[in-house]
Amino acid sequence: WIPGATNLIKDSLDSTSATEWTIGATKRLGNKGMVRLDYVDRKFNDFYVPQRDMTTGTVPTPNGTFDKSYTINTDDLLERTYKAIQLQASYRLLDWLNLGGNYTYGKTQGNLDGETSASGPVSSGIMAYPENLRPSWYAPKGYLSNDQRHKARLWTVVDVLNTKHN
């Protein structure tokens, strides 16, 4: 694999993206607190895929002749979704003390994680020599490695310098 020689962008390439919709409601708890509940539905799009098959040809390089590939966007063979319910609450217990927290119950499903913490978006090899593989066994659908079912955070805020504003 030699960038610019064996792997090319044929026409243009869109950035990977996500379509998200969220619906939520907030309830005040007197004049000292609030609680909020949200539903999040996210679908990822425009995955990066190097297409390398019998139609893409070869390219001569100083190191020999290699198979050529074209990096394209696709949503046909790959899927990644995230659905979650998020609960957040905060309460001013005393004039100088705030308590809060949030909890998320979420599911990440599909057949491509699509990113890493070190590099951001990554490509899939699902279209590399497709005559030799089947998507059903190469990239089966299910829970992804970045699926985190339960996540909770709690916090306390203490006003050390209590300044009054009139």
N, C-alpha and C positions, 0 to 999 in steps of 0.2 A: 504494500500500500504506500504509494508516494503521492502526497497532496499535490494537486495541480496537474498530475500526469495520469494516475490511475483512477482517481476519484474527482469527478467534475460536477459542477452545477449546470444542468443542461439549459434551462430557460431562466427561471427565477425561483427563489425559495422564500416562503413566508416564515415568519417567526412562529414558533410553537405558541399556542394560546389556550385559553380556557373560557368557556361560556358559563357564567354563574348567575343564578338567581337565588335571592334570599328573601324570606318573609319572616317577620318577627313582631313581637308585641312587648310593650314595656308597661309595668305597673308600679306606680309610686307607693312607697310605704310611709305614709304620713309625709312629713317634711324632712325626714332624716335618711330615707333610703329608697332603693328601687330594686326591682327584679326584672330581668329581661330574658325572653325565650325566643330563639331564632331557629329556623330550618334552612339549611344550606344545601343546594344541589349544584354540583360543578361537573362539567363535561369538558375534557381536554381534546384539542384539535391540532391539526397540521403537524403530525409527527414527522420527524426526520427519518428517512429510509434510503440507504444506498441500494439502488437497483442494479444488480449484476446478474446477467443471464446470457442466453445464447444470442440475443439480439444486440447487446451492447458492445461487442467486439473486444479487441485487444489493443494494447499500446506498447510500442517498443521504448525501452528506457536503457540507460547505460548498464543497468543491472540485469537486463534480460527483457523478455516480452511478458507482460502481465495482463490479466483481465481488467477491462475498463468498467467503471461503475459511474452512475449518475445519482447524486443525492437529490431526492425529490420529497415532496410532502404527500402524505397519504392519511386518510381516515378509514379506508376500506377494510384493512386487515387488522388494525390495531384499535384498542379501546382502553380508556382510563376514566373512571368516574369517582367522585367523592360525594358522599351524602352524610350530613351530620345534623344533630340537634345540639344546640348550645344553650346553656343556662348561665346567666351572670347575675350576681347580686352584690349590692354594697349597702352599708349602713353606717351612719355616724352615731356611734355609741355614746360618745362624750364630745364636748366641743373640740377637744384636742386629739380624738381617737377615731379613726375610720377603719372598718373591717370590710373585707370584700373577698370575692372568689368567683371562679368560673369552672364549669364542667362541660366537657364535650364528649358526646357519644357519636363516633363516626365510623364510616366504612369506606375503604379505598379498594375498588375492584377493577378488573380488566385483564389485559394480557401484556402490558408494558408499564414499568415504573416510569420511564420517560425522562428521568432526571436523577442526578446524584447531588449530594451536598457539596462536593468538591468542584463539579464542572457545570452544573446546571443541566440544560437539555442534552440528552444523549440519543443516538440513533439505534434503530433496531435492525437486525440482520434478516428480517422476515422475507425480504425480496432478494436476498443473495442466493443465487442458484435455486430458484423456486421449483425447478424440475426435480430437485433432490429432497425436498422437504414439504411437509404438510403443516399449515398453520395450526391445526388441531393438536398436534403433538409438539411442535416447535414453540408455540406461544399459546398454551391453553388459558382459558379465562378462569379467573378465580380471585381470591384475595391477594393483593400485591404485598411485596416485602415492606413497603412504607406504610402499611395499614396500621394504625394505632387506634384501637377500639375505644379506650377510655383515657381521658386526660383531665386532670384537675389541678387547679392552682388556687392557693389562698394567699392573701396578703393583709398586712396591717400598715396603716399610715399614721404616724405620730407627728403632730405639729409641735416641733421643739421650740420654734420661735413663733409664739402665738401673737400675731399682730392684729389689732382691732382696726377695722375701717368704719368710719362713720359716714 
